[in-house]
Amino acid sequence: CLVGSTGNSTGAHLHFEWRHHMAEGWIPVDAGPHLEWAMTAMLEQMEREEQAIGITAWNFPLDDVNTLGDIVLGTGTIFFTDFEELAEIDPTQTNRTRVVPKTSG
């Protein structure tokens, strides 16, 4: 792995590319439409979840973070109420949203 800079970066950053595998190889594509679709789907799911739990308007800061932590936003996205839960994701599973139940003690 090589690390370098074109001279245009001003500090640490994440390089993000979206490519599709085609007959002629990996072709770079514009991620914008994919990200726009995902954002729209997430916001629509959030609205459905808000209605399901009876939230009509968000108050900031959120009054009940635990309620927000129980909301599942579409497939594969979970808000965790406790950062310790993140450490309990089973690293042997390919589905990284599977939460291993906490054990007592």
LUMFI-970350 format. One line per 8 residues: number of its first residue (from 0); their letters; for each residue x, y, z of N, C-alpha, C. Coordinates in steps of 0.2 Angstrom, whole numbers, plus 5000, padded with zeros to 4 digits. Example, Ala and Ser with C-alpha at 12.3 -4.5 7.8 and 13.67 -1.06 7.14 Angstrom:
<zagus>
0) as) 5066/4972/5039/5062/4978/5039/5066/4984/5039 ~ 5064/4989/5035/5068/4995/5036/5064/5000/5039
</zagus>
This chain:
<zagus>
0) clvgstgn) 5004/4994/5000/5000/5000/5000/5004/5006/5000 ~ 5003/5011/4996/5007/5017/4995/5003/5023/4998 ~ 5006/5027/5002/5002/5033/5004/5006/5039/5001 ~ 5002/5044/4999/5005/5050/4996/5000/5055/4995 ~ 5002/5060/4992/4998/5066/4991/4999/5069/4985 ~ 4994/5072/4982/4994/5075/4975/4997/5082/4976 ~ 4997/5085/4982/4998/5091/4984/4992/5096/4985 ~ 4986/5093/4983/4980/5097/4984/4977/5095/4991
8) stgahlhf) 4979/5090/4994/4976/5089/5001/4979/5093/5006 ~ 4975/5095/5011/4977/5100/5016/4978/5096/5023 ~ 4977/5090/5023/4977/5086/5029/4975/5079/5028 ~ 4974/5075/5034/4971/5069/5034/4964/5069/5030 ~ 4963/5064/5026/4956/5063/5023/4955/5056/5021 ~ 4949/5055/5019/4947/5048/5017/4946/5049/5009 ~ 4949/5044/5006/4948/5044/4998/4943/5039/4997 ~ 4937/5041/4993/4932/5037/4992/4930/5036/4985
16) ewrhhmae) 4930/5030/4983/4928/5028/4976/4923/5023/4975 ~ 4919/5024/4970/4914/5019/4969/4915/5016/4962 ~ 4916/5009/4961/4918/5006/4955/4913/5000/4954 ~ 4911/4999/4948/4907/4993/4946/4912/4989/4942 ~ 4911/4982/4943/4915/4977/4939/4911/4976/4933 ~ 4914/4977/4927/4911/4976/4921/4916/4971/4917 ~ 4914/4969/4911/4917/4965/4907/4924/4967/4905 ~ 4925/4974/4905/4932/4977/4903/4936/4979/4910
24) gwipvdag) 4933/4977/4915/4937/4978/4922/4933/4982/4926 ~ 4936/4985/4931/4933/4989/4936/4932/4996/4933 ~ 4926/4999/4933/4925/5005/4930/4923/5010/4935 ~ 4926/5016/4936/4924/5021/4941/4917/5024/4939 ~ 4913/5025/4944/4907/5028/4942/4905/5034/4947 ~ 4901/5038/4946/4899/5043/4950/4895/5040/4956 ~ 4897/5041/4962/4894/5038/4968/4888/5043/4970 ~ 4887/5049/4967/4882/5053/4969/4875/5050/4969
32) phlewamt) 4873/5048/4963/4866/5045/4963/4865/5039/4968 ~ 4870/5035/4969/4869/5030/4974/4868/5032/4981 ~ 4872/5037/4983/4872/5040/4989/4866/5044/4990 ~ 4863/5048/4985/4857/5051/4985/4851/5047/4986 ~ 4851/5041/4983/4846/5036/4984/4846/5033/4991 ~ 4852/5032/4994/4853/5029/5000/4851/5034/5006 ~ 4852/5041/5005/4850/5046/5009/4843/5047/5009 ~ 4840/5046/5003/4832/5047/5003/4829/5041/5006
40) amleqmer) 4831/5035/5005/4828/5029/5008/4829/5030/5016 ~ 4835/5032/5018/4836/5032/5025/4831/5038/5028 ~ 4830/5043/5025/4826/5048/5028/4819/5046/5028 ~ 4817/5043/5023/4810/5040/5022/4809/5035/5028 ~ 4814/5031/5029/4813/5026/5035/4813/5029/5041 ~ 4817/5034/5042/4817/5038/5049/4810/5041/5050 ~ 4807/5044/5045/4800/5047/5045/4795/5041/5047 ~ 4796/5035/5044/4791/5030/5046/4792/5028/5053
48) eeqaigit) 4798/5028/5055/4800/5026/5062/4797/5031/5067 ~ 4798/5037/5066/4796/5043/5070/4788/5042/5071 ~ 4785/5041/5065/4777/5040/5066/4775/5034/5070 ~ 4779/5029/5069/4778/5023/5073/4778/5023/5080 ~ 4783/5028/5082/4784/5028/5090/4781/5035/5092 ~ 4777/5038/5088/4773/5044/5090/4777/5051/5090 ~ 4783/5051/5087/4787/5057/5087/4784/5062/5082 ~ 4782/5068/5083/4779/5073/5078/4784/5078/5077
56) awnfpldd) 4789/5080/5081/4794/5085/5080/4800/5083/5085 ~ 4806/5084/5082/4812/5082/5086/4813/5089/5090 ~ 4815/5087/5096/4818/5093/5100/4825/5092/5101 ~ 4829/5097/5100/4836/5096/5101/4839/5100/5107 ~ 4843/5097/5111/4845/5090/5111/4840/5085/5112 ~ 4840/5079/5109/4835/5074/5110/4834/5073/5117 ~ 4827/5073/5119/4825/5071/5126/4827/5064/5128 ~ 4826/5059/5123/4826/5052/5125/4831/5049/5120
64) vntlgdiv) 4837/5049/5122/4842/5046/5117/4841/5038/5117 ~ 4839/5035/5122/4838/5028/5122/4832/5026/5117 ~ 4827/5030/5116/4822/5029/5111/4825/5029/5104 ~ 4829/5034/5103/4833/5035/5097/4837/5029/5095 ~ 4840/5026/5100/4845/5021/5100/4841/5014/5098 ~ 4835/5014/5099/4831/5008/5097/4828/5008/5090 ~ 4829/5014/5086/4827/5014/5079/4831/5011/5074 ~ 4829/5007/5070/4833/5004/5065/4831/5008/5059
72) lgtgtiff) 4836/5011/5055/4835/5015/5050/4837/5011/5043 ~ 4832/5007/5040/4833/5004/5034/4837/4997/5036 ~ 4839/4994/5031/4843/4988/5031/4850/4990/5033 ~ 4853/4987/5038/4860/4987/5040/4862/4993/5044 ~ 4858/4997/5046/4860/5003/5049/4856/5003/5056 ~ 4860/5003/5062/4858/5003/5068/4861/5009/5072 ~ 4857/5013/5076/4859/5017/5081/4860/5014/5087 ~ 4866/5014/5090/4868/5011/5096/4867/5016/5102
80) tdfeelae) 4864/5014/5107/4863/5019/5113/4869/5018/5118 ~ 4873/5013/5117/4879/5013/5121/4885/5011/5117 ~ 4890/5015/5117/4896/5013/5113/4899/5007/5114 ~ 4898/5004/5120/4901/4997/5122/4897/4992/5117 ~ 4891/4993/5115/4888/4988/5110/4892/4988/5104 ~ 4895/4993/5102/4899/4993/5096/4905/4988/5096 ~ 4908/4987/5102/4913/4982/5103/4911/4975/5103 ~ 4904/4974/5104/4901/4968/5104/4899/4965/5098
88) idptqtnr) 4900/4969/5092/4898/4966/5086/4903/4960/5084 ~ 4900/4955/5082/4904/4949/5081/4908/4949/5075 ~ 4915/4950/5076/4919/4951/5070/4920/4945/5065 ~ 4917/4939/5067/4917/4934/5063/4912/4933/5058 ~ 4907/4938/5059/4901/4938/5054/4902/4943/5049 ~ 4900/4941/5043/4900/4946/5037/4895/4952/5038 ~ 4890/4950/5041/4885/4955/5042/4887/4959/5048 ~ 4890/4965/5048/4892/4969/5053/4887/4972/5058
96) trvvpkts) 4881/4971/5056/4876/4974/5060/4873/4969/5065 ~ 4875/4963/5065/4873/4958/5070/4876/4960/5077 ~ 4872/4961/5082/4874/4963/5089/4874/4957/5093 ~ 4880/4955/5096/4880/4949/5100/4877/4951/5107 ~ 4872/4948/5110/4869/4950/5116/4874/4950/5122 ~ 4873/4955/5126/4878/4956/5132/4877/4950/5137 ~ 4882/4948/5140/4882/4943/5145/4882/4946/5152 ~ 4879/4943/5156/4879/4946/5163/4885/4945/5166
104) g) 4887/4950/5171/4893/4949/5175/4899/4953/5172
</zagus>
